[in-house]
């Protein structure tokens, strides 16, 4: 029966009171739902939108925000790379915007050029393969590469053995996506790198970012030296450029340039630019052969380092820079920079006039010149307005924008769920985490449903003289926070040799003073006549306990089971203290370890995933649980 009668509810004042109570409850619910909504929105955050506090992330509704977010992931969260690739003034991903009027004809020519001139994988960077800030997030193409290796090798141990890697588990799987623009980046030669390069070659051009030496020269060298102000560059170089767009990397040393321009060009070519982008003029071949002979002495020594079979130094060709590696790349680099013979002190160095930058942008310009003949014909057919061949820039920005804007639904879904996928894979691929958690919670609930009711039944049924002292003692244990008893419990378990075992997890929380107190009160409310009838019929205490008391106490037992489940499932500090072996970790220690090395998106996603089991238990058992709370009060 309700507190307010049906007649009483017809009163205006009572109705207003009920509306007021409902409004307060709704406001209280909103204060819980709003932070929960922010947590869901936060699970998709990356550095570009980390400062947002919106229930609906902007990338789901705003195309520009979506474009910035996808481009951040496209360039593997590396800002300098998009500045070099696009040659635009934006400094961060938050300043990016889609191109306004892309030339479809120029994009088609770029794709045709790439089909006719396939560059090796070291000349471009695959998109969506790594992260720099959003730690432990596994981007789209990294997961695809991982799935291929999982299908091939099955276990991470087989992967480590065959590809010479050292991953402890699949959730730690990652790849490095270096940009071979400067000399500090050296191409690796190992089995894992070869497997990743083979995977990269299967990707279409719209999922690649080709390294452009001219972009590196302007964005990573000149603007670092002379700031973003073109006026400062003009003052130091005696030039009159209107903007940085007019500054480029000449295809040869600028003989007509000013002295500072020539010095910048030579310094960049000899000391900074990765040699895979530097080609030697054919006339330099004899000098290069003399250098190799002076460096190695015997052709056999060179063959052993190069893995070649030349009979004499005169057979050596000019190297193909983009394919060099190991000792050959080292020799080539030192010849460009300059090498002195230890014996005679003779200095071998490539002539400045023989150095030629040879990135995709230079090849693309040559391709367009051969195809269209004149700049006027190119502008007329492609509806462009280039004033010089050197101003033509590979339309990677237009190609990438066209791809990501054509796949909005797929990429938006990817950003919404990828951190949840990473957390789920991290938990599922750890063979013992879920098993440990399930077994621990099951045993904790089973133990709580046996030990606590048995103790409460003894106090309620037999009423020993010290009943209330025992109850007081049990209630006093609630006054001490759990961390007070952690060290004594740890020392006791260590003395018994139970550390890193299921017993160490279960025994400290097997009996609960509050549960015994609650159960005793419920058992006291059961009619004594029931017990007397059972005894007259010959039932023993065990049968009375299990068949009568336990069957009539399902609501309060549900509350006890829920408390035991939440206590075991949420146990972190004690579980980590007594089970420091990773093989014995339950879900909470594992998620904590995951969060310690992860970005905010992974942290929010892991918290939401961790809340699911408790939410489902309460959702499925809420009627029984509420009866366990209300029935004792009514009695």
C-alpha positions, 0 to 999 in steps of 0.5 A: 500500500502506498504512503499517500492514498488514491484520494489524497493524490487528487489534492493539488498540493499533493500533486505539486509535492509529487511533481517536486519530488520527481523533478528533484529525482530527475535532476539527481539522475542528470548529475549522474548521467552527465559525467557518464556521458562525458566518459563515453565521449572521452573514450574517443578522444585524441590529442586534437580534441582532448580539450573538448567537454561535449556529450556528443563529440564534434567529429560526429557532427562537424566535418572540419572537426572530423577532418582534423581528427582523421588527419591526425590519425592518418599522419600517426600523430606526427605534426611535422610530417603533415607540414612537410607533406602539404607545405601549408602554414598550419602548425598543429592538426587543430588548424587543419582544414580540407582543401577548398578547390582540389584539381581532380586532373592533377590528382589523376596525374599523380596517381598515374605517376605513382603507378608508373614509378612505384617507390619502395616502402621506405619512401612513404609512410603508411597511414593509421599504423602508429601513435605517438601520444595516444598510447596503447591505442591500436589504429585501423591498419595496425590492427589489420597488420596484426590480424595477418600475423596472428593468422600466420603465426597463431601465437606471439611466441611463434611471431617472436621466434620467426620475425625476431621480435620481443613482444610479451603479448599481442596487446603490446604489438606495435610498429614504428613508422619512421619518416626517412627525411633526415639523416637521423632516420636510418632504414632498418633491415630485419624480418619484422620490418620486411613483413611490415614493408610487404604489408605497406605495399598492399596499401593504395596511394590514398593511404600513403604519405610520400616523403618530399625532400623539398617540404623537409628543406623548407619546413624542417630546415629553413623555417627552423633556422629563420622562423616562420617570417619570410621577412627574416629570411629575406633580410639574411639572404638578400632575397625578395620572396613574398611568401614561403610558397616561393621558396623551394629546394633547387634541383641543383646547387643554385649558382645564381642564388645568393651566398646564404642560399648556396650555403643552406643548400649545400649544408642541407644536402651534405649533412642533413638530407637522408641520402636515399633522396640524393642522386649522384650525376653520372660523371661522378662514377669514376670518383666514387669508385676510387673512393670505394677502393680507397675505403675497402682496399680489396674488392673481396672486402667490399663484396663481403659487406655488400653481399655482392660478387663484383670482380673489380671496382671498375664494375661498380655502378652508381648506387640506386639511393632509394634501395641502399642499406647497411654498409652500402648506405654508410659508404654512400652517406660518407662520400656525400659528406666527405671521407678522409683516408686514414693512410694517406689523408686523401679526402674523398668527397662528392662534387657539389655540382654532382649532388641532385635531390631526387624526391617524388616531387621532382619526378612528378614535375618531370612526368608532367613536363613530358606529358604536357610539354608546356606549362600553359598546356598543363594549366589549360587542361588541368584548370590550374594557375602555376607560374613555374614548374618548380611551383607544382606540388604533389596533390597529396592533400587533395588525394587524402582529403577526397578519401577521408571525406568519402568514407565518413561513416566508416572512419567515424565508427572507427574512432568511436569504437577503436579504444574499446576494441583495444581494451577488449583485445588487451583483456581477451588476448590475456588468456588468464585474466578473464579466467582468473577474474571469473574464478575469483568472483565465483569462489568469492560469491560461493564462499560468502553464501556459505560462510556468512549465512552459516555464522548468522544462522548459528547466532540467530538459531542458538542465541549464544550468551555472547551473541551481541558481543560477537555482533559488536565485534563484527560491526567494529571491523567496519570502522577500520578501512581495508588498507589497515588490514592489508599489511597484516593479511599480507604477512599472514598469507606469506607465512602460510605460503599462499601468495600468488594463489587463489586462496590469497584472493579469497580467504581475506574476504571470506567472512564479512561482519556486515553481511553476518549482521544483516543475515542474522536480522533477516533470520530472526524475522523468520517464524519460529513455528516453522523450525519447531514443525521441521524438528517435529518432522525429524529434520536435522539442523543441516536440512533446516538450514539449507531447505528452509532458512536458505530457501526463504532468504533468497532476497537477502542472499542476493544482496550478500552475493552482490556485495561479494561479487562487487567486492571481488570484482573491484578488488585492486590493491589487495589483489595486486599486493598478494598476487604480484605474478602477472599470471595471477592478475585479475581484471582490475590490476590488469586494467590499472596496468593498462591505464598507466601506459595509455592515453586518455581515450584508452583510460575512459574506455577501460573504465566503461568496460570495467563497469559493464559486468556490475551493471549487467548483474544489477540489471538482471537481478534488480528485482531480487536485490530490491526485495532483499532491501525492502523486505527486512525493513517491512518485517 
